[in-house]
Amino acid sequence: PYYIDLNQNLYLQAYLHSSDPNLMVFVDTCVASPDPRDFNTLAYDIIKDGCVRDSSYVTYNSPYSHFARFKFNAFEFISRHASVYLRCELVVCRLHDYSSRCYRGCASRSKRDTSS
């Protein structure tokens, strides 16, 4: 476990262990929950489908494409629960493949038209 206080910044880094220099990582989704087995019922989206949901979320650039670095602020969620768990999903793409998920960024889904 990693112990932090309310309103403290939490810094995270993900690293892709690969010798292929033409790969990159992208943080697609990161969710917090008090239950490590349930990230749906009582959950807080920090980033979802590449779209930032928490105003304190900040991405840090790295000179290496194998790293994904970011931070967010410990939120009120923590004061209501003894433990909070994070589940983050990352995407691995080819470097400079501008049609890939990594380069598209926020993938907000368009709403369907309900008219006939």
C-alpha positions in Angstrom: 0.0 0.0 0.0 0.9 3.6 -0.6 -0.3 6.0 2.1 -1.3 9.6 1.3 -3.3 12.3 2.9 -6.3 14.2 1.6 -5.4 16.8 -1.0 -1.9 15.3 -1.5 -0.7 14.8 -5.0 -0.2 11.2 -6.1 2.4 10.7 -8.9 2.2 7.6 -11.0 4.4 6.2 -13.8 3.9 3.2 -16.0 6.7 1.7 -18.0 6.6 -0.6 -21.0 9.3 -3.3 -20.7 10.2 -3.7 -24.4 13.3 -3.4 -26.4 11.3 -2.1 -29.4 11.9 1.7 -29.5 9.0 2.1 -31.9 6.3 1.5 -29.2 4.6 4.0 -26.9 2.1 3.9 -24.0 -1.0 5.9 -23.5 -3.2 6.1 -20.4 -6.7 5.3 -21.6 -8.6 4.8 -18.3 -7.9 5.2 -14.6 -10.6 4.5 -12.0 -10.6 4.7 -8.2 -12.7 2.5 -6.0 -12.9 1.5 -2.3 -13.5 -2.2 -3.5 -10.6 -3.8 -5.4 -13.0 -6.2 -7.0 -15.6 -3.7 -8.2 -14.7 -0.7 -10.2 -18.3 0.0 -11.3 -20.7 0.4 -8.4 -18.9 3.0 -6.3 -16.1 4.4 -8.6 -14.5 7.6 -9.5 -13.2 8.2 -13.0 -9.9 10.0 -13.1 -9.5 9.5 -16.8 -11.9 7.5 -19.1 -11.4 6.6 -22.7 -8.5 9.1 -22.8 -10.7 11.9 -21.6 -9.7 13.6 -18.3 -12.5 13.5 -15.8 -10.6 14.9 -12.7 -9.6 18.6 -12.9 -6.4 17.8 -10.9 -5.1 15.3 -13.5 -1.9 16.3 -15.2 0.2 14.4 -17.8 3.9 14.7 -17.6 5.9 14.4 -20.8 8.8 12.0 -20.9 11.7 11.9 -23.3 11.0 8.2 -23.6 7.8 6.9 -25.3 7.9 3.8 -23.1 6.8 5.9 -20.1 3.4 7.2 -19.1 3.7 9.7 -16.2 0.8 11.5 -14.6 -0.5 12.9 -11.3 -3.7 13.7 -9.6 -4.8 15.1 -6.3 -6.1 12.8 -3.5 -9.8 13.7 -3.4 -12.6 13.6 -0.9 -13.2 10.0 -1.8 -10.2 9.1 0.4 -11.7 10.7 3.5 -14.8 8.4 3.3 -13.0 5.1 2.8 -10.1 3.5 4.7 -8.6 2.3 1.4 -8.9 3.3 -2.2 -7.7 1.2 -5.1 -6.7 2.3 -8.6 -7.2 0.4 -11.8 -5.6 1.9 -14.9 -5.7 0.7 -18.4 -3.0 1.6 -20.9 -2.8 1.2 -24.6 0.4 0.3 -26.5 0.8 1.7 -30.0 3.3 2.1 -32.7 5.3 5.4 -32.4 4.3 7.9 -35.1 1.2 5.9 -36.1 -1.1 9.0 -36.0 -4.2 6.9 -36.7 -3.6 4.8 -33.5 -5.6 5.1 -30.3 -2.6 6.7 -28.6 -2.6 9.7 -30.9 -6.4 10.2 -31.0 -6.5 11.2 -27.4 -9.9 11.7 -25.9 -12.3 9.3 -27.5 -15.7 10.7 -26.4 -18.3 8.6 -28.1 -20.8 10.4 -30.2 -24.5 10.2 -29.1 -26.9 8.4 -31.4 -29.9 10.2 -32.9 -33.1 8.9 -31.3 -35.4 10.2 -34.1 -36.9 7.8 -36.6 
